[in-house]
Amino acid sequence: MAFTRATGKHRRPSRMHRTTARAAGVAALATTGVIATVAATPALAAEPSVEDTGLTPVVSMGDSVAEQIDAQAAAQEQAALQKAAEQAARKKAAEQAKKAAELAKKEREAKERAAREAERKRLNAFVAPIAHSYVSTGYKTGGSLWSSGSHTGIDFHAASGTVVHAVGTGTVVSTGWGGSYGNQIVIRMADGMYTQYGHLSSIGVSVGQKVTPGQQIGLSGATGNVTGPHLHFEARTTSEYGSDIDPVAYLRNHGVNV
């Protein structure tokens, strides 16, 4: 027997038509996986799953199943939101850690630059060869005491055994007996000039040794051609006698108050 229904826009759809449409909607939901997990629930099993009409098997779904589907969808949405929030938090933490690391790096580099600058200034600084002393005989002072007819350096007042300092950064190029200079030390300075320290009672450095400003290199004395203990100091363009320049001007040009 064929089942038909009259056509017309004012005719209410038959129950078979409504049931078939609802079954199609349920089938569509089932394909998306939304109600796959609720099909075996007690609530679903308690309801008639198939209408025995002899026509088309139809799944019937009550309000409780719809509520479960809504709850599952809400839970999935909440999980997605939570996951997104966790990812955002991890990204923010990583950005903050990166900024902190960059800041720490900049601070470390600034400290290193400051330390290098301080060391550079220290190495470029000059000091007097005898602390808290004064020049007792000036440069180019004339007299028979000097073979050249004039003083080739300056004398610093100092008792025997007074500490003698390297006036700046340099390398020792000569030590030992220097004739009329007595025990002497010659240092090649970092600026290419040479300094000489004479009449020492003791030598505390050796050739090739690096020295820094203010470092003790020996003790003053009265060795060589002298009339009393003092330190003879020269500034030279070479390590040899006769290349002397004004030692007062040399020290003052490097910030030493002489």
Sequence and secondary structure as in RCSB ss.txt:
>XXXX:A:sequence
MAFTRATGKHRRPSRMHRTTARAAGVAALATTGVIATVAATPALAAEPSVEDTGLTPVVSMGDSVAEQIDAQAAA
QEQAALQKAAEQAARKKAAEQAKKAAELAKKEREAKERAAREAERKRLNAFVAPIAHSYVSTGYKTGGSLWSSGS
HTGIDFHAASGTVVHAVGTGTVVSTGWGGSYGNQIVIRMADGMYTQYGHLSSIGVSVGQKVTPGQQIGLSGATGN
VTGPHLHFEARTTSEYGSDIDPVAYLRNHGVNV
>XXXX:A:secstr
        TTS   HHHHHHHHHHHHHHHHHHTSSTTTTTSHHHHHS SS  SSS       HHHHHHHHHHHHH
HHHHHHHHHHHHHHHHHHHHHHHHHHHHHHHHHHHHHHHHHHHHHHHHH    SSTT  EEE TT BSTTSTTSB
 SSEEEE  TT EEE SSSEEEEEEEE GGG EEEEEEETTS EEEEEEEEEE   TT EE TT EEEEEB  SS
 SS EEEEEEESSSSTT EE HHHHHHHTT   
